[in-house]
Amino acid sequence: QAQLVESGGGLVQAGGSLRLSCAASRSVFLGNDVGWFRQAPGNQRESVAHITYRGETDYADSVKGRFTISRDIAKNTVYLRMSSLKPEDTAVYYCNTQWLARDYWGQGTQVTVSS
């Protein structure tokens, strides 16, 4: 069993920045890919950023150039640095990984961007 806990969300003005953290209760990120997803009211959950176990990253077109995913394996933590935030970035943000054939999600952290 493992737990993922997201933090760092909040209310920010358009153009501002936030850094989200996803902390794992054990070393589930070692050797595994990790993704950040978001879900706005009335919308499906969508992938935002992804980092492979080798450290390769990719991003949704809507956030490319503004968001950066990174990780600190020693701290069992993955980050999502978000800058130049837009109102359309408003959503609950979740991290996800697969470990020992199980899918793990955190409880989410709310990000609200005001115009």
Secondary structure, 3 states (H helix, E strand, C coil): CCCEEEECCEEEECCCCEEEEEEECCCCCCCCCEEEEEECCCCCCEEEEEECCCCCEEECCCCCCCEEEEEEHHHCEEEEEECCCCHHHCEEEEEEEEECCEEEECCCEEEEEEC
